[in-house]
Amino acid sequence: MASINYSAVMNTNTSFNQPRQKTWVVFHNAPFWTIKLITTSFAEAQSKAKEILSTGGVFTSIDRIMVCEIAPLDFIMTPNV
């Protein structure tokens, strides 16, 4: 049986506003919001958004596509009230 080696993709700088790894998600609202791509490459997310826009159609416009950044956190932040 082959063993599986796990290696985390991360950056050692985990200070505030510098997460380990940035993940990008492309959402498309056609006719409801769905995830079209999840990637760690901003260029790939940008390319997917451009590809969706270039297809045309009723559900293709700039207000029906979102490219969002997901920043992983190791802890839960709670406000001090």
Secondary structure, 3 states (H helix, E strand, C coil): CCCCCCCCCCCCCCCCCCCCCCEEEEEEECCCEEEEEEECCHHHHHHHHHHHHHHCCCCCCHHHEEEEEECCCCCCCCCCC
